[in-house]
Every structure is written in structure tokens, then in C-alpha cells.
Amino acid sequence: YDHQNVALLLLDKGASPHATAKNGHTPLHIAARKNQMDIATTLLEYGGKANAESKAGFTPLHLSAQEGHTDMTSLLIEHQANVDHQAKNGLTPLHLCAQEDKVNVAAILVKNGANVNSVTKAGYTPLHVASHFGQLNMVRFLLENGANVDPSTGLGYTPLHQAAQQGHTLIITLLLKHKANPNAVTNNGQTALSIANKLGYISVIETLKVVTETTITTTTTTTIEEKYKVVAPEAMQETFMSDSEDDGGGDEMLAMAMNVYGKPTHAQHVYLPYYQGQMLYTREDPMLSDQQQYRYMTVDDMKSLGDDSLKIDVTRDERGDHLRDSIAPGNELIISPHYLKEQYQANQASQANQSTTSIPDNVDIARTPMHVGLVRLDDSLSRLGDGSKTGGMWRDSFLVSFLVDARGGAMRGCRHSGVRVIVPPRKAASPMRVTCRYLRREKLIHPPPLGEGEALASRILELGPAGAKFLGPVIIEVPHFASLRGRERELVVLRCDNGTTWREHTLDANEEAVQEVLNESFQGEELRQLEDLQTSRITRIVTVDFPQYIAVVSRIRQELHAIGPEGGVVSSTAVPQVQALFPPNALTKKIRVGLQAQPIAPEVVSKLLGNRVAISPIVTVEPRRRKFHKPITLTIPVPTAANKGMINQYSGDAPTLRLLCSITGGNSRAQWEDVTGSTPLTFVKDCVSFTTTVSARFWLMDCRHVSNASNMASELYKEVSHVPFMAKFVVFAKRIDPMEARLRVFCMTDDREDKTLEHQEHFTEVAKSRDVEVLEDKSVFVEFAGNLVPITKSGDQLELSFKAFRENRLPFTVRVRDAEEKAMARILFMPDPKVARGEPCQMPICTLNITLPEDIIHEPTPSESDLYLIDKNYSFLRDHGLGNTETIHRADIRLSDICNLLSMDWEPLALELGLTQTDVELIKSEYRNNVRQQAMIMLRLWMQSKGGQATGNNLEKALKA
């Protein structure tokens, strides 16, 4: 830590400059790696050895060269450090310079006699290494200083082979300019051209095919058809010294796979494009066993995996689902919604016997006492710091922050849904306090940008210390509450590093990458303990540094492909018939093109627009509002209607089929217009193809009233833009009379089930559902069947508006129908209001059986003393000049309460209060999808514009109007 005074004091008191850590590092190794010149000079003066070896054979000069410290390198050489010292795998300081492109240090080494053609145990020269990692400046420097341009490794690979394997076109050109042999073959008969051809590097192939003379033989063809093994040079397998001798680092750690994550980005991955086939990535390092291979998965491999979604099966209990893996099996069956609907209807003989015929969605409620408040807090605090006392990694829970050192840790937050932070051993450069807490989106000045159909799948996560860097990857596990609907939707991770700008987090966190990180650091029982997932909906984020904020966003699945001037085809996995064909030269440069396909359930269409309207999936081409140099061809399946198949047998003339387009981009609301007249449609089997020169949203609609197609599309699109979440319903009850009870229904995402208010008021939890799909900003309607009936106004129906990560509470009172029967009923949570008799039955979101508690808890009534105090309070107001009723009404207004109750009624209220329709439309456009905020802005605008007339009495008159 560069404490020179402490180091000098220790040396003066007799501390040995030759002391070593368990990995063999001396103090001089550490000083050399961290460029601590003063301490290094002091250590050398006290007899520190410039050529001291670690257990893997690396000297301080190796570390200094790899980090690019010129002054440190010169200091070590001045004290007789060997510039050609080889580690146990044969690496010299010049090899490490070549890997990291430290040309200045390489110049010092060569000036002091370093051999530019030194080889490792596997036969790699510094030129091999520089060519492999794409270090153009280093390649040029080595060639200019006499490096052999065509040395071969033990497998026969030349620097040209390495550059071709990695796709480094500029380095290939430079090597050919220095007379590299393009016809050289490896031990298995491959030229640089054949390797590039196998891996699909188009620019490399074009460069090499004009200079390569050999032809592919039969033997070579056989080799190409097998799995290609990518070879790479040795690297430093050092486990850098941790903060104490208790942290491990013994001999067994030298056999671990190398950790490439502290290196530059180009050294972290082998860049390979997608191709049809399989490939293995291995290292020739003799210290690695055959099992330590990195398998690169193709698209076909990934299709066999499941995703993060929970397949909804309303016929069974999911109390054991928390034991499932975070990735669902690829062959898991999805039950047809039509089948579920038929099954539910078959179980419903009549409204009266619903409480006994169909299977409820209740899960067992634990009968143990639920402790809240200080009892629960004391329990949590007593567990903090009570982790493992061994020298290894420790696991525990935290409230907001925790300390982590070189031992690492796997800490789970004990608030909300339980985010977990896994810091593997030896990844923290120094002890640090990690903070991790959830925030509401409204708390941020610059929240993450969300478009239509997008929403936060969990609360925003604030991390600290912001910008902290680790020596390797750490894992953040964030439980999410999004319903992914199979492959229809996906999750993306956004990060904010400066508090203002959000961007997509790009470090890959697939299952293989996560397991590689865990297997590198944890073993046996420790690894099994890390798999104690509390939910199957987990987003794992792998990062080497901490952003300030992290957001997990749910959106329509987007297929991303890099398309260049050569063109290509992008297909949807959600709707396989949807594809976009880019002809050659449609794009002048390679960009990432996205394709979204959002299927629409026919039942939603028939509910809103009737059975005589059919629609196709909504198809979006990203980036939006981009003009192509040549028209691209889009293919979309023809519209289908609910239970009726296609309305028309489409042919060349289909007057009712309309093509709708919306070119708005970013966070702007979609504006649909009919472009059928200007866009010819081509029918191929059950699909429609058309061309476009602009990226936008497209939609096919079959309707009789073609003039209303745009309006109907806007209405339907607003309905299908509600984001689906996985939530659970919880019911609390308190019996206040043998014939009456208070009920409170919650729709929870990450809320705690032990509601403090309900427990203080002596409510009892009587029912809890499994996780079910609920739509954001949509109302859930409550129906009762059985011996309980809710007390409501005539014609009214209980409803609960769902908002993710908010407290969605519905209080109401129920009465017992028949005192002779048991006080039990079935609650049905419906997506739509109650239907009239004779209409098709709705399919409930979920059903719960409830039984009222036996204990009767009478509610207190105001006593005479309470009434006297109320009168006294009003007397106090009158005595101090605040006695007029208008002042009292004005003082009692709580805008937040009014906004919560207003809901969609704020618009007519605004007109009653004297605001204009223009004001109403402006508020709706500025604050979309948030009715409560719209109401709040309207009331504040009224108070500001009306001044002294904005009184409680006037508000009361407007509400009653």
C-alpha cells in the first residue's frame, strides 16, 4: 500500500527483505507490480534480490514489464535483474510486454540485451504472443529489432497462424510485408488461410487467398470438419498476494486455471464470429489439464437452453419452486391457455359451487408466529458478523453494507427480495466496504430511459463504492419479478456510472461464464452453498467494476446481429416466421441490427375489437428511424383471429388487409398510420412480405372498417403495452363480529408478507397464492363465491390497481351469508370486470380459498373523552383566528390521498376546477402511464393558477359535481 515509512521502520527493526508469501512473492515483487519506486529502492539497498522467483518462477522484472513500468524496469536492470529470465512455463519479461503492448518497456529490455526470439516451453516467441493478442505496435517493434518472422511452436503454428486464428487483419498484412510465409502449415496440415476460412474471418480470407498457393487436401478437409481447437500462448498463472497469510494461496492454487480478467479487454476473449459448427478453446500451457477447456457455444447450442421465465401451470402448487434451477429445462412443457380455459370452465358448473369444484391457487401458510419490528431487527442484527470463522470465503446477510477483504464473501441482503453479492477470494485489491441498496425510480434525477412495453424488472440497485475495480469478476445476483412468457420477452441490464447516462452492461453473464468464475474460486461444499437460490427468477450480473446504479429492464425480446455491406438475414425466435432480409449494400458499414416480434393473443383482440378483426405480431426493426441505402424485405405472418383461423384466404387482392407503420423512436409513443397504399404486399403461403427503406414498427391488421384501422391499432397497442409481472396475492382478515370481518388484499412483488400495520391491528394472514402473472398499471377485479359477500355500493365491484414494487392494498368489509355455515369463501381475481349472465366466463388470474379466523376482535369506538378532545381541538382553532370552515378544510387537504383515490377521474375534475382541455392533454403527454402523478400535477397546477380560490370548499364542490 506504498507505506514507505512503515517499510523502512520494519527493515530497520530487522525485517527480512526476502520474506515470501505463500505464492512466493517477495516484497520486491509487490513493489515492482505496483510501481512503488521508493520502497523498491529501499528493499534493494537492504539486500533484496532482483532475481527472486515466485513459486511459478516469475521475478519482479516480469511483473514490472507486464504492467509497463519503465522506471521500475530500469531500476531492476541496474541491480542485475536478468532480462531473459524464464518462468517455469518459459515466459520471459519480453513475452509479457508483448502480451500487454508495453513497447516502451520492451525497448528497455532489448537495449539491455533481451533475446527477441526467446521461446516458451510450448515454443511461443514474443512475436507469437503479440500476434495472438493483436498488439500491432509490438509486432512492428519486434520485427524492426530482428525478430524471426516465421518461428514455429510445438504444434507448428507461426505468428501468421496466430493472427489468422484471432482475425487480426492489420497484423497479417504487416507480417506478409516482412516476408512471412503464407504457405506454412501446422502439424495437422492447416495454413493460415484454412484457419481463417474455418472461423469465417472474411477480411482475413480476402487478404490471404491472394498470396496462399497451397490447396486443401483430403486430410485437411477431414480436419476442418472436426471441432477446431483454438490454441493460445502461455500466460502468467500468478495468484497475487492477498492481505494476510490466512487467505490461502498454497501450492494447490498454482494449478488453477489462469485468470484473464485483470488484463486488457483484448486479452479477455478470443474473438470468434458465429459459424455453423462447434469449437473448443484450449491452452497449450502444460500446467493446465485436459479438463480445463473453454467451450464456445453456438446459436444452436443456446437454443437447447431454457430462459429465466417460469412456465405458468395453474393446476398445481408451486410451494417447492424455489428449489428449481435458475434456468428452466429446455424441454419443459407450456400448458396451452386454451386448455386451461376449457378446464376451468368445465370445473365451473355454476357460480354457487365455484368454491368446491376447481383447484385453488393457495399455498400453505407457515403457522409459526411472524415477528416484526424490533424482534425481527434484533434477529437480523444478531446474525450479522456471525459468518464463518475459517480463513476461507464467508457467507452471511447484510442490511445495507458489508466489509470484504481478500478472503472474498457471498453476502445476501436481508431486505426486500434479497440481492446477493459474490466476491470470490483474491478479487478485492484491498479491504473495502461494499454498499448495496435498492432505490425507487422516482428517487433518481436521471432514471433509466424506458420505452413503451418496457419496465423495471426489479428495483434500481445502488452500489458502492462507485467505480471500485476488482482484480477479477464479481457476481451480483438480482432477483427479478418479470414474466418473460417463454421467449417473448427478455431482460437487459443497464448501468449508470456517472448518475446521468445509462448504457447497456455488456460483460457476458451466461451460465458458462458464471460457472467458470465460481469454479475458479470455490470448491465442493462452498460451491453447493452458493446455489441456495431462494427463487428461480435470478439475474446474474458479472462485472469487474461497480457502476453507481444498476437496473434490470424487461422488454420485448430483440434479436441482435451485426449486419454490414455484405447483407444478411435476421430471424425472430419468438415468432419464427418473422424475418428481415438485408440485401448487399443496404448498409455502408457494419452495425448492430435488432429485430423484435411481439405476438398478440387473439383473445385480447376479440375482447377489445370484436371477432371480425385479426392482427399479426408487431414487428420492429432497430435502430429506429434509420434510412437504408437499399430496400430491406420484411416477412410477417398473416393475421389470425380468435378460434377462427384466418378470416380471408389471402391472395393478390386483399382490400381488408392493412399495413400499419409507426416511425417514432426512442421513448416517444407509437403513432400508427396506414401505409398500405404506398407499400405493395406479396403473399407467400401464410406470410406477407414487403420492402421498406426505413426502420420502424410494422403491423398487419385485417378489419372491415379500414378507415378506422389506425385508431383501432392505437387502442390495441396501448392494451398490449402493459408489462407482465410475476406477483402473489396475500389476504389478511380480522373478524370484528360473528357476521362481519375486515379483509385486506395485497398484490405483492418484493414486499414483505409480514405487514407491520396489519399485525399491529391484529389481522391474520388467511391465504397466499403462488406467483401469477399480473399486468402493470392494470386493474384486478375481485369476485366472491361462497358464504362471504363483500359490502359495496350497488353495482360497484372491488378492484385493485397493480403497480410493481408499490404497496398494492385493497381494504374492504365482508359479511357472512349464513351464520349456520362455516365462514369460508373463494376469492376470484379477474383481469376484467364481471360479465353479464350468458356471456362466456372469464379465466381468473388466480383463485384463493379463505376461512375467517374464529377469534373475534372488536374494534374500539370513540369514547366521550375522545369526542371532548376533538371538540377542544376545534375550539383551539377558533380561539386563534383559524375558526372559519374554509381555513380548516384547506389545512386538512392531503394531496397524495386525493390523488390515490381519484384514479382516472382526475380529468373531469380538472375541467370542473376550471382548467382547460389543453392543460389536461399536456399533462397526459408529459406524464404517461402514471395516473397518480397526472392527478398530482393537475392539482398543483390548479392551486398555482387559482391562487386564493384554490380552497378545500371549492375542491369539495368540484368533486361532488
Protein Blocks (a to p, Z undefined) as FASTA:
>chain_A
ZZaklmmmmmmnopafkbccfkopafklmmmmnopaklmmmmmmnopafkbccfkopafk
lmmmmnopaklmmmmmmnopafkbccfkopafklmmmmnopaklmmmmmmnopafkbccf
kopafklmmmmnopaklmmmmmmnopafkbccfkopafklmmmmnopaklmmmmmmnopa
fkbccfkopafklmmmmnopaklmmmmmmmpmbdcdfklmmmmmmccdddddddddddcd
dfbfkngjilklmmpccdfklpcfklmpccddddedddddddfbfkbcfklccddddfkl
mmmpccfbdcddfkbccklmmmpcfbdcfkbccddfklmmmmmmmmmmbfklmmmmpccf
bdcddfbdcdehjllmmmmmmmgopacfbfbdcddddfkbccddfkopadddfehjopad
dddehkafbdcddddddddfklpmbdcdddehiacfbdcdddddehiacfbdcddddddf
bdeehjlbccdddddfkomaccddfbdcbfklmmmmmmmmgghjlmmmmmmcfbfbdcdd
ddfbdcfbdcdddddddddddddfkopadddfklmmbccdddehkafbdcdddddddddd
fklmmmmnojkbccddddddddehiacfbdcdddddddddehklpfbdcdfbdfkbccdd
dfbghjbccddddfklmmccddehjaccdddfbdcdddddddfblmlmmmmmmmmmmmmm
pccdddddddddddfbfkbccddddddfkbcfblfklmmnopacfbdcddddddehiacd
dddedjbdcdddehiacdddddehiacddddddddfblmbccdddddddfbdcddehiac
dddfbdcdddddfbdcddddddfklmmmmmmmmmmmmmnopabfklmmmmmpcfklmmmm
nmmmlmmmmmmnopafklmmmmmmmmghilklmmmmmmmmmmmmnmmmlcfklmmmmmmZ
Z
